[in-house]
Amino acid sequence: MEQQTRPVETFRDGRLKASIWQNQGKDGDYHTVTLAKTYEDKQGRLQDSHSFSASELLRVAELAREAHGFIKERNRERNYMQERKAEINRPSHNMNR
């Protein structure tokens, strides 16, 4: 059975949501975001639509802003950890012999 991938984070505003996905590329990890509106179909199943009314657009924009901030912070943390790792692995040039 195939394992289903889950978003690393989801921001919600009522039926609207921004889901953040972690992906791997040739240059390392990166994130993408899907924006959706959840609704119930005629059979009672939850579905996602990617179409928004004019009155929902500002709320969608705010969810996009939150997702952007989350990704930006994740990237900042990742870069910091990479710098620290490089610093620790850097050979010491101690001149005291």
PLY file of the C-alpha trace (Angstrom):
ply
format ascii 1.0
element vertex 97
property float x
property float y
property float z
element edge 96
property int vertex1
property int vertex2
end_header
0.00 0.00 0.00
1.36 3.40 -0.98
2.06 5.80 1.89
0.10 9.03 1.60
2.11 12.22 1.90
0.98 14.80 4.44
1.63 18.53 4.52
4.23 19.73 7.03
1.79 22.45 8.13
-1.73 23.62 7.35
-3.16 27.05 8.12
-6.95 27.36 8.22
-9.58 30.05 8.15
-12.98 28.40 8.25
-13.29 26.27 5.10
-10.19 27.85 3.55
-6.75 26.35 3.98
-3.12 26.73 2.94
-1.18 23.45 3.06
2.62 23.51 3.00
4.42 20.58 1.38
8.09 19.67 1.69
9.69 18.47 -1.54
13.13 17.30 -2.50
14.95 18.56 -5.55
18.45 18.26 -6.94
19.49 21.34 -4.91
17.91 20.13 -1.66
14.59 20.54 0.09
12.05 23.16 -0.90
8.43 23.92 -0.06
5.27 24.42 -2.09
1.83 25.61 -0.98
-1.64 24.57 -2.08
-4.59 26.85 -1.39
-8.01 25.23 -1.19
-11.58 25.54 0.01
-13.11 22.43 1.59
-16.73 21.60 0.83
-19.05 18.62 1.18
-20.22 16.97 -2.05
-23.69 15.48 -2.66
-22.54 12.12 -1.25
-21.37 13.77 1.98
-17.65 13.42 1.18
-15.24 16.26 1.84
-13.67 17.66 -1.32
-11.28 20.50 -2.08
-11.90 23.27 -4.58
-9.23 25.65 -5.81
-11.70 28.31 -6.85
-12.49 31.25 -4.56
-15.15 33.93 -4.49
-14.23 37.61 -4.41
-15.20 37.79 -0.74
-12.73 34.98 0.09
-9.71 36.41 -1.69
-8.39 38.58 1.16
-8.67 35.62 3.55
-6.82 33.44 1.03
-4.15 36.15 0.74
-3.73 36.16 4.53
-3.33 32.38 4.55
-0.71 32.73 1.80
1.10 35.33 3.94
1.11 32.94 6.92
2.44 30.12 4.75
5.15 32.41 3.39
6.23 33.36 6.91
6.36 29.71 7.96
8.52 28.75 4.97
10.78 31.75 5.44
11.37 30.81 9.09
12.02 27.15 8.17
14.58 28.27 5.57
16.23 30.61 8.08
16.54 27.74 10.60
17.89 25.36 7.96
20.50 27.88 6.80
21.56 28.55 10.39
22.00 24.83 11.07
24.01 24.38 7.87
26.28 27.28 8.85
26.78 25.85 12.34
27.58 22.40 10.92
30.12 23.91 8.51
31.65 25.92 11.37
32.00 22.82 13.55
33.56 20.81 10.71
35.96 23.58 9.70
39.58 22.66 10.54
41.06 24.63 13.40
44.01 26.88 12.56
45.42 27.09 16.04
48.88 28.68 15.91
49.80 27.80 19.52
52.25 24.94 19.35
0 1
1 2
2 3
3 4
4 5
5 6
6 7
7 8
8 9
9 10
10 11
11 12
12 13
13 14
14 15
15 16
16 17
17 18
18 19
19 20
20 21
21 22
22 23
23 24
24 25
25 26
26 27
27 28
28 29
29 30
30 31
31 32
32 33
33 34
34 35
35 36
36 37
37 38
38 39
39 40
40 41
41 42
42 43
43 44
44 45
45 46
46 47
47 48
48 49
49 50
50 51
51 52
52 53
53 54
54 55
55 56
56 57
57 58
58 59
59 60
60 61
61 62
62 63
63 64
64 65
65 66
66 67
67 68
68 69
69 70
70 71
71 72
72 73
73 74
74 75
75 76
76 77
77 78
78 79
79 80
80 81
81 82
82 83
83 84
84 85
85 86
86 87
87 88
88 89
89 90
90 91
91 92
92 93
93 94
94 95
95 96
